[in-house]
């Protein structure tokens, strides 16, 4: 998959030196042979080996520069002697050899120190840094010998070469917002919650929110899985934010916000949901003027009017919102619907515009006789708006007026459908059923085990491998549903199993409400037709997924309107990147990524987490701490927060399970 001259990555040994290009063996990994479209990489070095892309490489200096990156890190850490002092020794000895003053005794010392670090360092960064250095010393021995024997600098020692490094971790790499997870867990372990929160807010301003309703994909890439159970990463995130709020502390920004610039530059953001708030925050940190236009009477987007109070208390979410709106550079306009005409005005007035509106149109279940105007047919978004506007803001009227003592059927299998059924329970429905085409395992993967388990506890009935074929009504009043039953039939050729309808398996459900929650679509009527904005096949705004600019210069898109319904953490990750790009675009007119962002993309392709890795040197079998939840009878008829979070002792115990799996990677360009 990658053309490499030489590679030891993940124990893959490829040596194409001296071979014609047509005889080269390719690497099985997506190594960054091209740093950017117009810049080729000379080499890539990281925790699992080294890859060389060009003949003209200085292996001695490459090892030296890599050791320099680690020395900077180890000095800042200082948590173990092998890591801290070993890092200094590695760099000093390698630099001594590279400048032409080394000896073979230094090579022996390097090997000895490397072995000690790999065996005794407390964390993965100290254990892994020596590996690629040892690989270079072994397979490019002639370059080390030449510098030592002739007492001359290595061939590129005085040459201008760009060495670009990035520290990552498996959990951080998989997190869409690339949160420095080991750092905020370390803050909890040190009982320094301000440090923990500062680490989170480097890339995630909505710490209260994502500490409660994130689907935590990071936990699927936690290396403790290879030992016992993943760390409870999401729940540890909320501790720093809750500490700040509970103690009425000043806002903990990742860096002091810059003063509002008086250069006249300004950015418009359409939508005040997670994507819009995130982009506004990071632009405002740079002192760039931001105006947010929101159609709803409240801020927060779908988290405010879609995510129920029992999952995300509004007073906590409002703290995340206040963090953003308290910035001098941010102004917000609610009840401000942006249509095509208004968007054209905004486009002319602002230096850049970010579209960050959600997907608030409920899609149909595609059943016979499906009519949105039928009494008893209630789109998931409208239903959740009704519930949450009343529960959180006392706007409108209680949804119990409609749902109490009724039979409610929801069709779906994601977070929105879970919110629908669990809210229906709380609004007094007599019976609540969820119909889903797939199985229990898939619905857990689409949401979380906790969400599914708690819904079952509260009395939601799940009917799997089923779909609504027809809706029956009397005088436009929904009465019952005809439901098809399916079975999963394995593919004899080893492909994906197929759902096959069971003959004579149909059944009927009498109900009062059908609430479709299969998916949502964006209302794109605000896009002027004359702009001819390119769209995806899914009916969302097309960007390249890296800089988030649409086909119209200066018009960016992030969140649901760019990708379709997504998680909060995905929206935050996109918006953080979009804000970074916009902050440079409004001054240069060019679309650029930082080296850190380019490296993020390379590492995401390479995949940092290795589920086949055998973990040694850590104690296995330490159980994951489970936070207290409200008992079923204490929660199912009210909107009290279900997850009570960790106590101090529980948080400390769970944070202690973190193996601090930092890795360093570096590209020579």
FENBEL-V570702 format. One line per field, one symbol per residue. ss: DSSP state (H for helix, E for strand, L for the rest). burial: # if it has 9 or more other ideal C-beta (glycine too) atoms within 8 Angstrom, else .. A space follows every 10 residues. Layout:
ss=???
burial=???
This chain:
ss=LEELLEELHH HLLEELLLLL HHHLLEELLL LLLEEELLEE LLEEEELLEE EELLLLLLHH HHHHHHHHHH HHHHHHHLLL HHHHHHHHHH HHHHHHHHLL LLLHHHHHHH HHHHHHHHHH LLLHHHHHHH HHHHHHHHHL HHHHHHHHHL LLLLLLLLLL LLEEEEEEEH HHHHLLLLLL HHHHHHHHHL LLHHHHHHHH HLLLLLHHHH LLLLLLHHHH HLHHHHLLLL LLHHHHHHHH HHHHHHLLLL LLLLLLLLLL LLLLLEEEEE LLLHHHHHHH HHHHHLLLEE EEELLLLLLL LHHHHLLLLL LLLHHHHHHH HHHHHLLLLE EEELLLLLLH HHHHHHHHHL LEEEELLLLL EELLLLLELL LLLLELELLH HHHHHHHHHH HHHLLLLLLH HHHLLLEEEE EELLHHHHHH HHHHHHLLLL EEEEELLLLH HHHHHHLLHH HHHHHHHLLL EEELLEEEEE EEEELLEEEE EEEEEEEEEL LLLLLLLEEE ELLLLLEEEE LLEEEEELLE ELLHHHLLHH HLLLELLLLL ELLLLLLLEL LLLLEEELLH HHHLLLLHHH HHHHHHHHHH HHHHHHHHLL LLLLHHHHHH HHHHHHLLLL LLLLLLLLLL LLLLLLLLEL LHHHHLLLLL LLELLLLHHH HHHHHLLLLL LEEEEEEEL
burial=.#.######. .#.#.#.... ...#.##.#. ###.#....# ########## ####..#### ########## #.###.#..# .###.##### #.######## .#...##.## #.######.. #.######## #######..# ..##.###.. ..##.##... #.######## ########## #########. ..######## ########## ####.##### #####.##.# ########## #####..... .##...#... #...###### ########## #####.#### ######.### ########## ##.#.##### #.###.#.## .###...#.# .###.##..# .######### #####.#..# ...#.##### ########## ###.....#. .###.##### ########## #########. .#####..#. .###..#... ##.###.#.# .######### ###...#### ######.#.. #.......#. .#..##..#. #.######.# .#.#.##... ..#.#....# ###..##### ...####### ##.#..#### ########## ######.... .##...#### ###..#.### ....#..... ...##.#..# ....##.... ###.##...# #####.#### #########
